[in-house]
Amino acid sequence: MIRLAAVLFGAVASLPAQSATFTVTTTADSGPGSLRQAIIDSNDNGAAIADDLVFAIPGTGPHVITVASPLPAITGLVTIDGTTQPGWVANTNTPDQGGLNGNLAIEISNAQPIGNTIGLLLAASTPGTITVRGIAINRFNSLVVNGGSSAQLVFEGCYFGTDATGTTVPANPGTGIQLSSAGGAVGSAVRIGGLLPAQRNLIAGSSGSGTGTGVGISAFGFSAGGSLLVQGNLIGTDRSGLQARGWRAGISIAGYAIGQENPAGVLIGGNTPAARNLISGNRENAVGIGQGVLSIGPHRVSVQGNWIGTDITGLGALPNGSNPATDAAILRTQNLSQPYRSLIGGTGPGEGNRIAFNTGVAVRTGGVAVQAEQGTLEVVGNEIRANTGLGIDLFNVARANDPGDGDNGPNRALNWPVIVSGTRVGADRFDLTFRQDTLPANATFPITCLLYTSRRG
């Protein structure tokens, strides 16, 4: 009988680990039923096992889990799901319908000085998915950090930076979602928000306009498999989309690996209203595309269909920028020795951004001279109006047309076309004659000239 029991025990012990559900039942910082213990238990269940971390805290929410020391790094595949807490209500508004009207029931906050603290450190070493859903997280220097995780990352239905009301930022964070660190590059697919109303995030960085010190979404260091999709979010506002809760910069993208082409690349927004991000109220830039964003193929970074500098209605002003001499709604800097491809807007339906009311220029190359053969920055199909500076500033220095167009710089410093005459030939058509003073030796012909109408006001 003893021998049989030993055999049975050996058989049970050899079974592989199974997915498990770990339930948070208390707001305590540690011990049974705590968030900390649930993370420990999920990690112990195996790095390649996909677990669920759910909430069932008694009483009326929102429930605030205040931690006095760093939470354990998340080393396994897990879904942290605040939507399971009773009292959670899904957002039902699309971007066309307004701000966020849901109700979050779980908030994670830091009890210590903000310092260099990290809220959730994602460090799974195996392929799969880590999902963070339906929570508010605040008072950490970096709210969420990818510590070199190999897993796909999904962030949806969360409030980053604010409390559970979506209106108050208890302390200015340094970074909302930091997608790379000393632990490694972005080597997998990352989705922030999504096309469904319940997937939209709020990413807020300060208590008002012009006071943000951090970056809402920071992605530096992409490897061959890395991609980023940012859709449907409010970045730099409160949940209503009517009040500024800005960062220093809303989104910062940099650091692709040389020659590692990924067709997915980075897409901020999209060509449908559901994909639209509102990126407003930030102190310097809405979107920064920085040094080392490289490509040898299709566009690597695309910014499409967003509202940048408006409020949630698209009509009121909620500007990015505070210094008209230096700030830009979209800032593109470039390493001269390397190719890059970036697309702001597009020629297809819904691809153009609305870039309005910003302090400074709408789109700027950062004053860096970029030769045509080194890559492309396409700025097409956008609605650009009511900004305090130029609509498109390719070199941060105004230049007059020169005879024959022999100078160089971004867009080869082409002379702008001079309209000679124009005739209306229909309700929505004009015949125009323009002159392009550019010698064939100083440009690649044919030259594409895009014309846009300007509505009054």
C-alpha positions in Angstrom: 0.0 0.0 0.0 2.9 2.4 0.8 4.5 1.6 -2.6 1.3 2.3 -4.5 0.9 5.7 -2.7 4.4 6.6 -3.8 3.7 5.7 -7.4 0.5 7.8 -7.4 2.3 10.7 -5.9 5.0 10.6 -8.5 2.4 10.6 -11.3 0.7 13.7 -9.9 3.9 15.6 -9.4 5.0 15.0 -13.0 1.9 16.8 -14.5 2.7 20.0 -16.3 1.6 23.3 -14.8 -1.8 24.6 -15.8 -3.2 28.0 -16.4 -4.6 29.4 -13.2 -6.8 32.2 -11.9 -5.5 34.2 -8.9 -8.0 36.5 -7.2 -7.2 39.7 -5.4 -9.6 40.1 -2.4 -8.0 42.8 -0.4 -6.4 46.2 -0.8 -3.6 45.2 1.6 0.0 45.6 0.3 1.0 42.0 1.0 -0.3 38.7 2.3 -3.0 36.3 1.2 -5.4 37.8 -1.3 -3.2 40.8 -2.1 -2.1 42.0 -5.5 1.5 41.4 -4.6 0.8 37.8 -3.6 -1.2 37.2 -6.8 1.8 38.4 -8.9 4.1 36.1 -6.9 1.8 33.1 -7.3 1.4 33.7 -11.1 5.2 34.0 -11.5 5.6 30.8 -9.6 3.1 29.0 -11.9 5.6 29.1 -14.8 6.9 31.7 -17.2 5.1 30.1 -20.2 1.7 29.6 -18.5 -1.0 32.2 -19.3 -2.7 33.1 -16.0 -5.6 35.4 -15.1 -5.3 37.9 -12.3 -8.8 39.0 -11.3 -10.3 41.2 -8.6 -13.1 40.5 -6.1 -12.5 43.1 -3.3 -15.5 43.4 -0.9 -17.3 46.8 -0.5 -18.0 49.8 -2.6 -15.2 51.0 -4.9 -13.1 52.3 -6.3 -10.7 50.3 -4.3 -7.2 51.8 -4.0 -4.3 49.4 -3.6 -1.4 51.4 -2.1 2.0 49.8 -2.2 4.9 50.8 0.0 7.6 49.0 -1.9 8.1 47.9 -5.6 5.7 45.1 -6.8 7.5 42.0 -8.1 8.4 42.0 -11.7 5.9 40.1 -13.8 7.9 37.2 -15.3 5.1 35.1 -16.7 2.2 35.5 -19.1 -0.8 37.0 -17.4 -3.9 39.2 -17.8 -4.3 41.7 -15.0 -8.0 42.4 -15.4 -9.6 45.2 -13.4 -12.9 44.8 -15.3 -13.6 41.7 -13.1 -14.0 43.9 -10.0 -17.7 44.5 -9.2 -18.5 48.1 -9.9 -16.5 48.4 -13.1 -18.5 49.9 -16.0 -17.2 49.8 -19.6 -16.7 52.9 -21.6 -19.2 53.0 -24.4 -18.2 56.2 -26.2 -16.4 56.1 -29.5 -14.0 59.0 -30.3 -16.8 60.6 -32.3 -19.1 60.4 -29.3 -16.7 62.1 -26.8 -14.6 61.3 -23.8 -14.6 58.2 -21.6 -17.9 57.5 -19.7 -17.0 54.2 -18.0 -16.2 53.6 -14.3 -13.0 52.0 -13.1 -13.1 50.1 -9.8 -9.4 49.3 -9.2 -6.6 51.9 -8.6 -2.9 51.1 -7.9 -1.0 53.8 -6.2 2.4 54.4 -4.7 2.8 55.3 -1.0 6.5 56.4 -1.3 8.1 59.5 -2.8 7.8 59.1 -6.5 11.6 59.0 -7.1 12.6 56.3 -9.7 9.7 54.0 -8.8 8.0 51.6 -11.2 4.4 50.6 -11.0 4.3 47.4 -13.1 7.5 45.9 -14.5 6.8 43.5 -17.4 9.6 41.0 -17.9 8.2 37.8 -19.3 10.9 35.8 -21.1 8.6 33.6 -23.2 6.4 34.3 -26.2 2.7 35.0 -25.5 0.7 37.9 -24.2 0.7 40.2 -21.2 -2.5 42.2 -20.9 -3.2 45.1 -18.5 -6.9 46.0 -18.6 -9.3 48.2 -16.7 -7.1 49.7 -13.9 -6.0 53.2 -12.9 -2.3 53.5 -11.9 -0.6 56.6 -10.5 2.2 58.1 -8.3 5.0 56.1 -9.8 7.8 57.7 -11.8 7.2 55.1 -14.6 3.7 53.7 -14.5 4.4 50.7 -16.6 7.8 49.5 -18.0 8.7 46.9 -20.5 11.8 45.3 -18.9 12.8 43.5 -22.1 9.7 41.2 -22.2 9.5 38.8 -25.1 5.7 38.7 -24.8 3.2 40.8 -26.8 1.9 43.6 -24.7 -1.7 44.9 -24.6 -2.9 47.9 -22.6 -6.6 48.6 -22.8 -9.3 50.4 -20.9 -6.9 51.9 -18.3 -6.2 55.3 -16.8 -2.5 55.9 -16.7 -1.5 58.8 -14.4 -4.9 59.7 -12.9 -6.9 58.3 -10.1 -10.0 56.2 -10.8 -12.1 59.3 -11.5 -10.0 60.1 -14.6 -9.7 63.7 -13.6 -7.0 64.1 -10.9 -3.3 63.4 -11.4 -1.9 62.9 -7.9 1.7 63.4 -8.9 3.4 64.0 -12.2 4.9 60.8 -13.6 8.1 60.6 -15.6 6.7 58.1 -18.1 3.2 56.7 -18.6 4.0 53.6 -20.7 7.8 53.0 -21.1 8.2 50.4 -23.8 12.0 49.9 -23.5 14.6 50.1 -20.8 18.0 48.9 -20.0 16.5 45.5 -19.9 16.0 45.3 -23.6 14.3 46.6 -26.8 10.8 46.3 -28.0 10.9 43.0 -29.7 7.2 42.1 -29.9 3.9 43.6 -30.9 2.5 46.2 -28.6 -1.1 47.5 -28.7 -2.1 50.6 -26.6 -5.9 51.1 -26.9 -7.8 49.7 -29.8 -10.8 50.2 -32.0 -13.5 49.2 -29.5 -14.8 51.8 -27.0 -13.9 49.6 -24.0 -10.3 49.5 -25.2 -9.6 53.2 -25.1 -7.1 54.4 -22.6 -6.6 57.7 -20.7 -2.9 58.7 -20.5 -2.5 61.8 -18.4 0.7 63.4 -17.2 0.0 66.5 -15.0 -2.6 68.6 -13.2 -3.0 71.0 -16.1 -1.7 72.6 -19.2 2.0 73.4 -19.5 3.1 71.6 -16.3 3.9 68.1 -17.6 7.5 66.9 -17.2 7.4 63.4 -18.6 6.4 61.4 -21.7 3.1 59.7 -22.1 4.3 56.8 -24.3 8.0 56.3 -24.7 9.4 53.7 -27.2 13.1 53.6 -27.7 14.9 50.6 -29.1 13.0 48.5 -31.5 14.3 45.2 -32.8 13.2 43.2 -35.9 10.0 41.9 -34.4 8.9 45.1 -32.6 5.8 47.0 -33.6 3.5 49.5 -31.9 -0.2 50.2 -32.5 -1.7 53.2 -30.6 -5.4 53.8 -31.3 -8.4 55.4 -29.7 -6.6 57.0 -26.7 -6.8 60.3 -24.9 -3.2 61.5 -24.4 -2.6 64.7 -22.4 -6.2 65.3 -21.3 -8.6 64.2 -18.6 -11.3 61.6 -19.3 -13.7 64.2 -20.8 -11.1 65.3 -23.4 -12.0 68.9 -22.5 -9.3 69.7 -19.9 -5.5 69.5 -20.2 -3.6 67.0 -18.2 -0.5 67.2 -20.4 2.9 65.6 -20.5 6.1 67.3 -21.7 5.6 65.2 -24.8 2.7 63.0 -25.6 4.4 60.2 -27.6 8.2 59.7 -28.3 9.4 57.1 -30.8 13.0 56.4 -31.5 15.7 53.7 -32.0 14.9 51.1 -34.7 17.6 48.6 -35.4 19.4 49.2 -38.7 18.2 47.1 -41.6 15.6 45.2 -39.6 12.5 45.9 -41.6 9.1 45.2 -40.0 6.1 46.0 -42.2 3.9 46.6 -39.1 6.2 49.4 -37.8 4.5 52.0 -35.7 1.0 53.2 -36.4 -0.4 56.0 -34.3 -4.1 56.3 -35.2 -5.5 54.9 -38.4 -8.0 55.7 -41.2 -11.3 55.2 -39.2 -12.8 57.5 -36.5 -12.5 54.6 -34.1 -8.7 54.6 -34.4 -8.4 58.3 -33.7 -6.2 59.4 -30.8 -6.7 62.8 -29.2 -3.2 64.1 -28.4 -3.5 67.5 -26.8 -2.5 69.7 -23.9 1.1 68.6 -23.8 3.8 71.2 -22.9 6.2 70.7 -25.9 5.2 68.1 -28.5 2.3 65.9 -29.2 4.4 63.4 -31.1 8.2 63.2 -31.3 9.9 60.9 -33.9 13.5 60.9 -32.9 17.0 60.0 -33.8 17.6 56.5 -35.2 14.1 55.7 -36.5 15.3 53.8 -39.5 13.9 51.9 -42.4 14.9 50.3 -45.7 11.4 49.6 -46.9 7.8 50.9 -46.3 7.0 53.7 -43.9 8.2 52.8 -40.5 6.3 55.4 -38.5 2.8 56.5 -39.5 0.7 59.2 -37.8 -2.8 59.1 -39.2 -6.3 60.3 -38.5 -5.6 61.9 -35.1 -6.7 65.2 -33.6 -3.7 67.1 -32.3 -4.2 70.3 -30.4 -8.0 70.3 -30.3 -10.4 69.2 -27.6 -12.5 66.0 -27.9 -15.0 67.9 -30.1 -12.4 68.7 -32.7 -13.5 72.3 -32.6 -12.2 73.8 -29.4 -8.6 74.6 -28.6 -6.5 72.4 -26.3 -3.0 73.2 -27.7 0.2 71.4 -27.5 3.3 73.5 -27.0 4.1 76.5 -24.8 7.1 78.2 -26.6 6.2 79.4 -30.1 9.9 79.6 -31.0 10.9 76.0 -30.3 7.8 73.8 -29.9 6.0 71.8 -32.6 3.0 69.6 -32.5 4.9 66.9 -34.4 8.7 67.1 -34.3 10.8 64.9 -36.5 14.6 64.8 -35.8 17.0 62.7 -37.9 20.4 61.1 -37.9 22.0 62.2 -41.2 23.9 59.0 -41.8 20.9 56.7 -41.8 17.7 56.4 -43.9 14.3 56.8 -42.4 10.6 56.8 -43.5 7.8 58.6 -41.7 4.3 59.4 -42.8 2.2 62.2 -41.3 -1.3 61.8 -42.8 -1.9 60.2 -46.1 -3.9 60.4 -49.3 -6.5 57.8 -48.5 -9.9 58.5 -46.8 -9.6 59.2 -43.1 -5.7 59.2 -43.1 -5.2 63.0 -42.6 -4.6 64.4 -39.1 -6.3 67.5 -37.8 -3.5 69.6 -36.4 -4.9 72.9 -35.0 -4.5 75.5 -32.3 -1.0 74.5 -31.3 1.6 76.9 -29.9 4.5 76.7 -32.4 4.6 75.0 -35.8 2.4 72.1 -36.8 5.1 69.8 -38.2 8.9 70.4 -38.0 12.0 68.5 -38.9 13.9 69.9 -35.9 16.2 72.0 -38.0 18.1 68.9 -39.3 19.2 68.9 -43.0 17.9 65.7 -44.5 18.8 64.7 -48.1 16.2 63.2 -50.4 18.1 60.0 -50.9 18.4 59.3 -47.1 14.7 58.7 -46.7 11.3 60.4 -46.7 9.2 62.4 -44.4 5.8 62.7 -46.1 3.3 65.2 -44.8 0.2 64.9 -46.9 -3.6 65.1 -46.6 -3.7 66.8 -43.2 -5.9 69.6 -42.0 -3.4 72.1 -40.6 -4.8 75.5 -39.3 -4.8 78.0 -36.5 -1.4 77.1 -35.2 0.8 80.0 -34.0 3.7 79.0 -36.3 4.2 77.6 -39.8 2.1 74.6 -40.9 5.2 72.7 -42.1 8.7 73.8 -41.2 11.3 71.7 -42.9 14.4 73.3 -41.6 13.4 75.6 -38.8 14.7 78.6 -40.9 12.6 80.5 -43.4 14.2 80.6 -46.8 13.3 82.7 -49.9 13.1 81.1 -53.3 16.5 81.2 -55.0 17.1 81.4 -58.8 17.4 77.8 -60.3 16.9 76.2 -56.8 20.6 75.3 -56.2 20.4 75.2 -52.4 19.8 72.0 -50.5 18.2 70.6 -47.3 15.0 68.8 -46.4 12.9 68.2 -49.5 16.1 69.3 -51.3 15.0 72.8 -50.2 12.8 73.1 -53.3 11.5 76.5 -54.2 7.8 76.8 -53.4 5.5 77.1 -56.5 4.2 80.5 -57.4 0.6 80.6 -58.6 0.4 82.7 -61.7 -3.3 82.5 -62.4 -6.4 80.6 -61.4 -10.0 80.2 -62.7 -13.0 78.6 -61.1 -14.5 76.1 -63.6 -17.1 74.5 -61.3 -18.4 74.3 -57.8 -15.4 72.3 -56.6 -12.8 72.8 -59.3 -10.2 75.4 -60.1 -7.8 75.5 -63.1 -4.4 76.9 -61.8 -1.3 77.9 -63.6 1.9 78.0 -61.4 5.6 78.4 -61.9 8.3 76.2 -60.4 11.7 77.9 -60.6 13.8 74.7 -60.3 16.4 73.5 -62.8 16.3 69.8 -63.7 19.8 69.3 -62.2 18.5 70.4 -58.8 15.5 68.1 -58.4 14.0 64.7 -59.4 11.3 65.3 -61.9 8.3 65.1 -62.1 7.8 67.2 -59.0 4.6 66.5 -57.1 2.7 69.7 -55.9 -0.2 69.2 -53.5 -2.8 71.9 -53.2 -5.4 72.2 -50.4 -8.3 74.4 -49.7 -8.5 76.6 -46.6 -11.9 77.1 -45.0 -12.7 80.5 -43.6 -12.1 80.9 -39.8 
